[in-house]
Amino acid sequence: MSPTEPTAAPAPVPFWEAFRYWLKLGFISFGGPAGQISMMHQELVEKRRWISEHRFLHALNYCMVLPGPEAIQLAIYIGWLMHGVMGGIIAGTLFFLPALVLLISLSWVYLSFGDLPVVAGVLYGIKPAVTAIVVFAAYRIGSKALKNGILWALAAAAFIAIFAFDVPFPAIVLAAAILGAIGGRLAPDKFKSGGGHGASNKTYGPALIDDHTPVPDHARFSWVRVAMFLAIGLALGLVVFAGLYAVYGWQGTLTTMGWFFTKAAFLTIGGAYAVLPYVYQGGVEEYGWLTGPQMIDGLALGETTPGPLIMVVTYVGFIGGWTKQVFGPDLLGLGGIAGALVATFFTFLPSFLFIMVGGPAIEASRHDIKLAAPLTAITAAVVGVIINLAVFFAWHVLWPEASSTVPFAGRFEWFAVIVGIAAFVALWRYKVDIMKVIGACAAAGLVWQFAIKALVV
């Protein structure tokens, strides 16, 4: 222990002090899951010492295995460990609430004023940046996940399946899981996970929830509690869904959204980028809630707001509720808000349920949780799916007037190529923050829209 390291654990944290921290985190949680987890580690482990390094990583390992956004699940877990069920609910809700309000507002502005030259110019610059961000995500995940030829082959097969044969994303996930389970038995060395978080020897002084702090009463494992929280969570989802069904029927837009985003929540394995192709297949191709270019714009808005990137579902729900006029043509905004709330509710409900039901078992075991071979295979397949998403985005950005029947029709946006390449180099070579890259590309698009493009045209 260093001379400056604290020798006593901090005082118990009042509920409202934790409330203020989770609210603050909701407003500043930029940078994707890695940035958000880093923020929580720096603040909760290193600075405030509310939880020890080991307990933090133990919780994170569990969240990494779960479907869904691991950063918000980690916040729910720590909030629940500190202050029980209400602590977990508050931590998780405040994590995405600012982004929910902001995305609803931005979605309304986008649909109401998206044709204005200023807005169009900003979006023109952001779109190739988003394409570069998706390509960089595929590179970042692939460099960690594709450790051998078998995993490379899985990624390639996933890309071909969704690109050439339009295989649904859930089918790709299921096939990868089965192949991973088989491969884990036949060739376990080929399916060792490269992800996750191992143990750490770092210490920042005694923590409020330290390595050997007893599990609080509310976090003790009990089959009665498991059954109770499972029943409450399922009942909550079923009641809301039944209400939508009773009012709008099975084919109603909001009912369809409830079922669709519930499925999406269980497919978020490998991060938000992994589920985006599924959201695209459903939202654009199957249900027609939004167009391909609108999906790209939504990802751009999601990248520039705090909270988990999966919050793009809020945007998709808003556009769908507005486009389908769920409350009629005179209440488009209210219909959009309803769609956004339905999409957000059914996307995040499972995350709360996973922690409330599974958390006590994790605290009771206190063993390291490692990603199994099926998850390794799924992660490899996800790389191929993300590359397909990048190809789709690039196609819409570079040939904005093209269609599936005439894939290369209309003008070719060479300026978008320059912006996209510059954005990727900034992210990959110079490690520039995503927000700065998006800001620079937005400025470039604005200049092109008003200055250079005006001269060319």
C-alpha positions as CSV (number, residue, x, y, z in Angstrom):
1,M,0.0,0.0,0.0
2,S,1.4,3.4,-1.0
3,P,1.8,6.2,1.7
4,T,-1.0,8.2,0.1
5,E,-3.4,5.3,-0.3
6,P,-6.5,5.6,2.0
7,T,-6.5,3.2,5.0
8,A,-10.3,3.3,5.8
9,A,-13.3,2.6,3.7
10,P,-15.6,5.5,2.8
11,A,-18.7,6.2,4.7
12,P,-22.0,4.6,3.6
13,V,-23.4,6.3,0.6
14,P,-26.9,7.9,1.0
15,F,-29.4,7.0,-1.6
16,W,-29.7,10.5,-2.9
17,E,-26.0,10.9,-3.3
18,A,-26.0,7.8,-5.5
19,F,-29.1,9.3,-7.3
20,R,-27.1,12.4,-8.2
21,Y,-24.2,10.4,-9.5
22,W,-26.3,8.2,-11.8
23,L,-28.1,11.3,-13.1
24,K,-24.8,13.0,-13.9
25,L,-23.6,9.8,-15.6
26,G,-26.7,9.8,-17.8
27,F,-25.7,13.2,-19.2
28,I,-22.0,12.6,-19.7
29,S,-21.9,8.9,-20.8
30,F,-20.5,9.4,-24.3
31,G,-17.9,7.2,-25.9
32,G,-19.8,3.9,-26.3
33,P,-19.7,1.0,-23.8
34,A,-15.9,1.1,-23.4
35,G,-16.0,4.8,-22.5
36,Q,-19.0,4.4,-20.2
37,I,-17.4,1.5,-18.4
38,S,-14.2,3.4,-18.1
39,M,-16.1,6.4,-16.6
40,M,-17.7,4.2,-14.0
41,H,-14.4,2.5,-13.1
42,Q,-12.6,5.8,-12.7
43,E,-15.4,7.4,-10.6
44,L,-16.7,4.4,-8.6
45,V,-13.5,2.3,-8.1
46,E,-10.7,4.8,-8.2
47,K,-12.1,8.0,-6.9
48,R,-15.1,7.4,-4.7
49,R,-14.2,3.8,-3.8
50,W,-17.9,2.7,-3.6
51,I,-16.9,-0.7,-5.0
52,S,-13.5,-2.6,-5.2
53,E,-11.7,-3.5,-8.4
54,H,-12.4,-7.2,-8.0
55,R,-16.2,-6.7,-7.3
56,F,-16.4,-4.3,-10.2
57,L,-14.8,-6.7,-12.6
58,H,-16.8,-9.6,-11.2
59,A,-20.0,-7.7,-12.0
60,L,-18.7,-6.7,-15.4
61,N,-17.9,-10.3,-16.4
62,Y,-21.5,-11.2,-15.8
63,C,-22.8,-8.3,-17.8
64,M,-20.4,-9.1,-20.7
65,V,-22.0,-12.6,-21.0
66,L,-25.6,-11.2,-21.1
67,P,-27.5,-10.1,-24.1
68,G,-28.0,-6.4,-24.0
69,P,-25.9,-3.2,-23.4
70,E,-23.3,-4.2,-20.8
71,A,-22.6,-0.6,-19.6
72,I,-26.2,0.0,-18.5
73,Q,-26.4,-3.5,-17.0
74,L,-23.2,-2.8,-15.0
75,A,-24.8,0.4,-13.7
76,I,-28.0,-1.5,-12.7
77,Y,-25.9,-4.2,-11.0
78,I,-23.8,-1.7,-8.9
79,G,-26.9,0.4,-8.1
80,W,-28.7,-2.8,-7.0
81,L,-25.8,-4.0,-4.9
82,M,-25.6,-0.7,-3.1
83,H,-29.3,0.2,-2.6
84,G,-31.4,-2.8,-3.5
85,V,-34.0,-3.0,-6.2
86,M,-34.8,0.7,-6.2
87,G,-31.1,1.5,-6.5
88,G,-30.8,-0.7,-9.5
89,I,-33.9,0.7,-11.2
90,I,-32.8,4.3,-10.6
91,A,-29.2,3.6,-11.8
92,G,-30.5,2.0,-15.0
93,T,-33.3,4.4,-15.7
94,L,-31.1,7.5,-15.2
95,F,-28.4,6.0,-17.4
96,F,-30.7,6.2,-20.5
97,L,-33.3,8.8,-19.5
98,P,-31.4,11.9,-20.7
99,A,-30.7,10.2,-24.0
100,L,-34.3,9.2,-24.3
101,V,-35.5,12.8,-24.0
102,L,-32.8,14.1,-26.2
103,L,-33.3,11.6,-29.0
104,I,-37.1,12.2,-29.0
105,S,-36.4,15.9,-29.4
106,L,-33.8,15.4,-32.1
107,S,-36.0,13.0,-34.0
108,W,-38.8,15.5,-34.0
109,V,-36.4,18.2,-35.3
110,Y,-35.1,15.8,-37.9
111,L,-38.6,15.0,-39.3
112,S,-39.8,18.6,-39.0
113,F,-36.8,20.4,-40.3
114,G,-34.6,17.8,-42.0
115,D,-35.0,19.4,-45.4
116,L,-33.5,22.7,-44.3
117,P,-30.1,23.4,-46.0
118,V,-28.3,23.7,-42.7
119,V,-29.6,20.4,-41.4
120,A,-29.1,18.7,-44.7
121,G,-25.5,19.9,-44.9
122,V,-24.7,18.6,-41.4
123,L,-26.2,15.2,-42.1
124,Y,-24.4,15.1,-45.5
125,G,-21.1,15.2,-43.6
126,I,-22.1,12.9,-40.8
127,K,-23.3,10.1,-43.0
128,P,-19.8,9.1,-44.3
129,A,-18.5,9.5,-40.8
130,V,-21.1,7.0,-39.5
131,T,-20.0,4.6,-42.3
132,A,-16.4,4.9,-41.1
133,I,-17.4,4.4,-37.5
134,V,-19.2,1.1,-38.4
135,V,-16.1,-0.1,-40.4
136,F,-13.9,0.8,-37.5
137,A,-16.2,-1.1,-35.1
138,A,-15.9,-4.2,-37.3
139,Y,-12.1,-3.8,-37.3
140,R,-12.0,-3.3,-33.5
141,I,-14.2,-6.2,-32.7
142,G,-12.6,-8.4,-35.4
143,S,-9.1,-7.8,-34.2
144,K,-10.0,-9.1,-30.8
145,A,-12.4,-11.9,-31.8
146,L,-11.0,-13.4,-35.0
147,K,-8.0,-15.3,-33.6
148,N,-7.8,-18.2,-36.1
149,G,-8.9,-19.4,-39.5
150,I,-12.1,-21.0,-38.2
151,L,-13.4,-17.8,-36.7
152,W,-12.4,-15.9,-39.8
153,A,-14.4,-18.5,-41.8
154,L,-17.4,-18.0,-39.5
155,A,-17.3,-14.2,-40.0
156,A,-17.1,-14.6,-43.8
157,A,-20.0,-17.1,-43.8
158,A,-22.1,-14.7,-41.8
159,F,-21.3,-11.9,-44.2
160,I,-22.2,-14.0,-47.2
161,A,-25.4,-15.3,-45.6
162,I,-26.8,-11.8,-44.8
163,F,-25.4,-10.0,-47.9
164,A,-26.1,-12.5,-50.6
165,F,-28.9,-14.6,-49.3
166,D,-30.6,-12.1,-46.9
167,V,-30.6,-14.6,-44.1
168,P,-32.4,-13.1,-41.0
169,F,-30.0,-12.0,-38.2
170,P,-31.6,-14.3,-35.5
171,A,-30.9,-17.3,-37.8
172,I,-27.3,-16.3,-38.1
173,V,-26.9,-16.0,-34.3
174,L,-28.5,-19.4,-33.8
175,A,-26.4,-21.1,-36.4
176,A,-23.2,-19.5,-35.0
177,A,-24.2,-20.6,-31.5
178,I,-24.7,-24.2,-32.6
179,L,-21.5,-24.3,-34.6
180,G,-19.7,-22.8,-31.6
181,A,-21.1,-25.4,-29.2
182,I,-20.0,-28.2,-31.5
183,G,-16.6,-26.6,-32.2
184,G,-16.0,-26.1,-28.5
185,R,-16.1,-29.8,-28.0
186,L,-14.2,-30.8,-31.1
187,A,-11.6,-28.1,-31.1
188,P,-11.7,-26.2,-27.8
189,D,-8.5,-24.3,-28.5
190,K,-10.0,-22.7,-31.6
191,F,-13.0,-21.3,-29.6
192,K,-11.2,-19.7,-26.6
193,S,-12.7,-16.3,-26.0
194,G,-10.5,-13.3,-26.4
195,G,-13.0,-11.0,-24.7
196,G,-14.1,-10.5,-21.2
197,H,-12.2,-9.1,-18.3
198,G,-10.0,-11.1,-16.1
199,A,-8.8,-10.5,-12.5
200,S,-6.8,-7.6,-11.5
201,N,-4.3,-7.0,-8.7
202,K,-4.9,-3.2,-8.6
203,T,-6.1,-1.6,-5.4
204,Y,-7.1,1.9,-4.7
205,G,-7.6,1.5,-0.9
206,P,-10.5,0.0,1.1
207,A,-13.8,0.2,-0.7
208,L,-17.4,0.5,0.7
209,I,-18.2,-2.8,-1.1
210,D,-14.7,-4.4,-0.8
211,D,-13.5,-7.8,-1.9
212,H,-14.6,-9.5,1.3
213,T,-17.6,-7.4,2.2
214,P,-20.5,-9.7,3.0
215,V,-23.3,-9.9,0.5
216,P,-26.1,-7.6,1.7
217,D,-29.4,-9.2,2.6
218,H,-31.2,-8.0,-0.5
219,A,-28.6,-9.6,-2.7
220,R,-28.6,-13.0,-1.1
221,F,-29.6,-15.8,-3.4
222,S,-33.1,-17.3,-2.9
223,W,-35.3,-19.3,-5.2
224,V,-38.3,-17.4,-3.8
225,R,-36.7,-14.1,-4.9
226,V,-35.7,-15.5,-8.3
227,A,-39.3,-16.6,-8.9
228,M,-40.7,-13.3,-7.6
229,F,-38.6,-11.0,-9.7
230,L,-39.0,-13.2,-12.8
231,A,-42.8,-13.2,-12.3
232,I,-42.9,-9.4,-11.7
233,G,-40.7,-8.7,-14.8
234,L,-42.6,-11.0,-17.1
235,A,-45.9,-9.7,-15.8
236,L,-44.9,-6.1,-16.4
237,G,-43.9,-6.8,-20.0
238,L,-47.0,-8.9,-20.6
239,V,-49.4,-6.3,-19.1
240,V,-48.0,-3.5,-21.3
241,F,-48.0,-5.8,-24.4
242,A,-51.5,-7.0,-23.6
243,G,-52.7,-3.4,-23.4
244,L,-51.2,-2.6,-26.8
245,Y,-52.8,-5.8,-28.3
246,A,-56.2,-5.0,-26.8
247,V,-56.2,-1.5,-28.2
248,Y,-54.4,-1.9,-31.6
249,G,-54.5,-5.7,-32.3
250,W,-51.7,-8.0,-33.3
251,Q,-51.0,-6.0,-36.5
252,G,-50.9,-2.6,-34.9
253,T,-47.7,-0.7,-35.2
254,L,-47.1,-0.3,-31.4
255,T,-48.0,-3.9,-30.8
256,T,-45.6,-5.0,-33.5
257,M,-42.9,-2.7,-32.0
258,G,-43.3,-4.3,-28.6
259,W,-42.8,-7.8,-29.9
260,F,-40.0,-6.8,-32.3
261,F,-37.9,-4.9,-29.8
262,T,-38.3,-7.6,-27.2
263,K,-36.7,-10.0,-29.6
264,A,-34.0,-7.4,-30.4
265,A,-33.1,-7.1,-26.7
266,F,-32.2,-10.8,-26.6
267,L,-30.1,-10.5,-29.8
268,T,-27.8,-7.7,-28.6
269,I,-24.8,-10.1,-28.2
270,G,-21.6,-8.4,-29.2
271,G,-22.8,-4.8,-28.7
272,A,-25.2,-2.5,-30.3
273,Y,-23.6,-2.7,-33.7
274,A,-24.4,-6.4,-33.7
275,V,-28.2,-5.8,-33.4
276,L,-28.4,-2.9,-35.8
277,P,-28.7,-5.2,-38.9
278,Y,-31.6,-6.9,-37.2
279,V,-33.2,-3.6,-36.5
280,Y,-32.6,-2.5,-40.1
281,Q,-34.1,-5.8,-41.5
282,G,-37.2,-5.3,-39.4
283,G,-37.6,-1.5,-39.3
284,V,-36.8,-0.9,-42.9
285,E,-37.4,-4.0,-45.0
286,E,-40.2,-5.8,-43.1
287,Y,-42.3,-3.2,-41.4
288,G,-41.4,0.0,-43.3
289,W,-41.1,2.2,-40.2
290,L,-38.3,4.1,-41.8
291,T,-36.0,4.2,-44.9
292,G,-32.4,3.1,-45.2
293,P,-31.0,6.7,-45.3
294,Q,-33.1,7.5,-42.2
295,M,-31.5,4.5,-40.5
296,I,-28.1,6.0,-41.2
297,D,-29.2,9.4,-39.9
298,G,-30.5,7.7,-36.7
299,L,-27.2,6.0,-36.0
300,A,-25.5,9.4,-36.5
301,L,-27.8,10.9,-33.9
302,G,-27.2,8.0,-31.6
303,E,-23.5,8.5,-31.8
304,T,-23.8,12.1,-30.8
305,T,-26.0,11.7,-27.8
306,P,-25.1,10.3,-24.3
307,G,-26.2,6.9,-23.2
308,P,-25.8,3.4,-24.8
309,L,-25.7,3.3,-28.6
310,I,-28.6,0.9,-28.6
311,M,-30.7,4.0,-27.8
312,V,-31.0,4.2,-31.6
313,V,-34.1,2.1,-31.1
314,T,-35.7,5.2,-29.5
315,Y,-35.2,7.0,-32.8
316,V,-36.5,4.0,-34.9
317,G,-39.6,3.8,-32.7
318,F,-40.2,7.6,-33.0
319,I,-39.8,7.6,-36.8
320,G,-42.1,4.5,-37.0
321,G,-44.8,6.0,-34.8
322,W,-44.7,9.2,-36.8
323,T,-44.6,7.5,-40.3
324,K,-47.4,5.1,-39.5
325,Q,-49.5,7.8,-37.9
326,V,-50.4,5.7,-34.9
327,F,-52.6,8.5,-33.5
328,G,-53.7,10.0,-36.8
329,P,-52.2,12.6,-39.1
330,D,-52.9,15.5,-36.7
331,L,-50.9,13.9,-33.8
332,L,-47.7,12.8,-35.6
333,G,-45.5,14.0,-32.8
334,L,-47.5,12.2,-30.1
335,G,-47.5,9.1,-32.2
336,G,-43.7,9.3,-32.5
337,I,-43.3,9.7,-28.8
338,A,-45.5,6.6,-28.2
339,G,-43.3,4.6,-30.7
340,A,-40.1,5.8,-29.0
341,L,-41.4,4.9,-25.5
342,V,-42.6,1.4,-26.6
343,A,-39.3,0.7,-28.3
344,T,-37.2,1.8,-25.4
345,F,-39.4,0.0,-22.7
346,F,-39.2,-3.4,-24.4
347,T,-35.5,-3.0,-25.3
348,F,-34.4,-2.3,-21.7
349,L,-36.8,-4.3,-19.6
350,P,-34.8,-7.5,-20.1
351,S,-31.6,-5.8,-18.9
352,F,-33.3,-5.0,-15.5
353,L,-34.7,-8.5,-15.3
354,F,-31.3,-10.1,-16.0
355,I,-29.7,-8.3,-13.0
356,M,-32.6,-8.7,-10.5
357,V,-32.9,-12.4,-11.3
358,G,-29.3,-13.4,-11.9
359,G,-27.4,-11.0,-9.7
360,P,-27.9,-12.9,-6.4
361,A,-26.6,-16.1,-8.0
362,I,-23.5,-14.2,-9.3
363,E,-22.9,-12.7,-5.8
364,A,-23.3,-16.2,-4.3
365,S,-20.9,-17.9,-6.7
366,R,-18.2,-15.2,-6.8
367,H,-16.5,-17.2,-9.6
368,D,-15.1,-15.8,-12.7
369,I,-17.5,-16.1,-15.6
370,K,-15.9,-16.8,-18.9
371,L,-17.5,-16.6,-22.4
372,A,-18.4,-20.0,-23.7
373,A,-17.5,-21.3,-27.1
374,P,-21.0,-20.5,-28.5
375,L,-20.5,-16.9,-27.6
376,T,-17.1,-16.8,-29.2
377,A,-18.6,-18.1,-32.4
378,I,-21.5,-15.6,-32.2
379,T,-19.0,-12.8,-31.8
380,A,-17.1,-14.0,-34.9
381,A,-20.3,-14.1,-36.9
382,V,-21.2,-10.6,-35.6
383,V,-18.1,-9.2,-37.3
384,G,-19.4,-10.4,-40.7
385,V,-22.8,-8.9,-40.0
386,I,-21.3,-5.6,-39.1
387,I,-19.3,-5.5,-42.3
388,N,-22.5,-6.1,-44.2
389,L,-24.0,-3.1,-42.3
390,A,-21.0,-1.0,-43.4
391,V,-21.5,-2.0,-47.0
392,F,-25.2,-1.1,-46.8
393,F,-24.4,2.3,-45.3
394,A,-21.6,3.0,-47.8
395,W,-24.0,2.1,-50.7
396,H,-26.6,4.5,-49.6
397,V,-24.1,7.3,-48.9
398,L,-22.1,7.0,-52.1
399,W,-25.1,6.4,-54.4
400,P,-28.0,8.2,-52.7
401,E,-30.3,7.9,-55.7
402,A,-29.8,4.1,-56.2
403,S,-32.3,1.4,-55.5
404,S,-32.2,-2.4,-55.2
405,T,-33.3,-2.8,-58.9
406,V,-30.7,-0.2,-60.1
407,P,-27.9,-0.4,-57.5
408,F,-25.6,2.1,-59.0
409,A,-28.0,4.7,-60.5
410,G,-27.6,8.4,-60.1
411,R,-24.7,10.5,-59.0
412,F,-21.7,9.2,-57.2
413,E,-20.8,11.3,-54.1
414,W,-17.0,11.5,-54.4
415,F,-16.8,14.1,-51.6
416,A,-18.4,11.5,-49.2
417,V,-15.6,9.1,-50.1
418,I,-13.0,11.7,-49.0
419,V,-14.9,12.4,-45.7
420,G,-15.3,8.7,-45.0
421,I,-11.7,7.9,-45.5
422,A,-10.5,10.8,-43.4
423,A,-12.9,9.8,-40.6
424,F,-11.6,6.2,-40.6
425,V,-8.0,7.3,-40.6
426,A,-8.7,9.7,-37.7
427,L,-10.3,6.9,-35.7
428,W,-7.9,4.1,-36.6
429,R,-4.5,5.8,-37.0
430,Y,-4.8,8.8,-34.7
431,K,-7.3,7.5,-32.1
432,V,-9.4,10.7,-32.4
433,D,-12.5,10.8,-30.2
434,I,-15.7,9.8,-32.1
435,M,-17.5,13.1,-31.1
436,K,-14.7,15.2,-32.5
437,V,-14.7,13.1,-35.7
438,I,-18.4,13.6,-36.1
439,G,-18.2,17.3,-35.4
440,A,-15.4,17.8,-38.0
441,C,-17.3,15.8,-40.6
442,A,-20.5,17.7,-39.9
443,A,-18.6,21.0,-40.4
444,A,-17.1,19.7,-43.7
445,G,-20.6,18.7,-44.9
446,L,-21.9,22.2,-44.0
447,V,-19.1,23.9,-45.9
448,W,-19.6,21.6,-48.9
449,Q,-23.3,22.3,-48.9
450,F,-23.1,26.1,-48.9
451,A,-19.7,27.0,-50.4
452,I,-18.2,24.4,-52.7
453,K,-21.3,22.6,-53.9
454,A,-23.0,25.8,-54.8
455,L,-20.1,26.7,-57.1
456,V,-20.2,23.2,-58.7
457,V,-23.9,23.2,-59.3
